[in-house]
Amino acid sequence: MSNVGKSTNILWHESSIQKLDRQQLLQQKGCVIWVTGLSGSGKSTLACALSRSLHSRGKLTYILDGDNVRHGLNKDLSFGAEDRSENIRRIGEVAKLFADAGIICITSLISPYQKDRDACRELLPKGDFIEVFLNVPLHVCEARDPKGLYKLARAGKIKGFTGVDDPYEPPCNSEIVLQQKGSDCASPVDMAETVISYLEENGYLGA
C-alpha cells in the first residue's frame, strides 16, 4: 500500500498484458510526440498531417490537442500560470497512458514553460518523449493570427497571452526543430515526413 499525492492506501495492480505485448500486436512502439510552439505556429496542422501520414502507413495514433482537451478533461482550468501548468501535467499523464498502450500519441499545445515540458518528459522511459519545436518567429505567428487572439491580446482584451504579455520559453534540447526562415515555410506534409523519418530511424514504426 502507498500514498501518492492526496490519494492514500492505494496499490498498483500489474496487468498480465504489458506494453511490449501491445506493441507486438500493433507492430509499432508507443511514444509521445510533443509538438510545442507559439500560437499560430502550425502545431495543430502539423499534428493532423502527421497523424494522417502515419495512419496511411498502418500506424495507430491519437492527437491530444490543447483546445480539444479543454473541452472536456481540462474545462475546469483557466489560462493563469498555475492552471496552465496543471493543464500540461494532466495532458502529460494521459499521453503517458496512450504511449503505454502502444499508441503513437501526438500532443499539440503551446506548453510555454520549460519546467512543465521537462516534467512530462520525465514521465516516460528515455527516448519515448520526442519534442518537436515549431520555431516560427512571433511576427509570423501574429501575422497569421488564425483565431484572432493576438489582435485581442494587443487590444488588452486577453491577459496573459503567450508571446505578448506572458513568456514562451523555447526548448533547449528538442529532438526535432522545424524552423521557418524568413518567408520560407515547409508544407505540413513535408514537416510530417521529417518527423516520420526520425521515427523510422529510431525504430518506432516497428515492434
DAJOHU-V334904 format. One record per helix or strand of 3 or more residues. SS is the DSSP state (A for helix, B for strand). FROM is the first residue (numbers start at 1). LEN is the number of residues. If there is no record, write none. Layout:
((SS,FROM,LEN) (SS,FROM,LEN))
This chain:
((B,2,3) (B,7,4) (A,19,8) (B,31,6) (A,43,14) (B,61,5) (A,66,4) (A,81,20) (B,104,5) (A,114,9) (B,129,7) (A,138,7) (A,149,6) (B,176,4) (A,188,14))
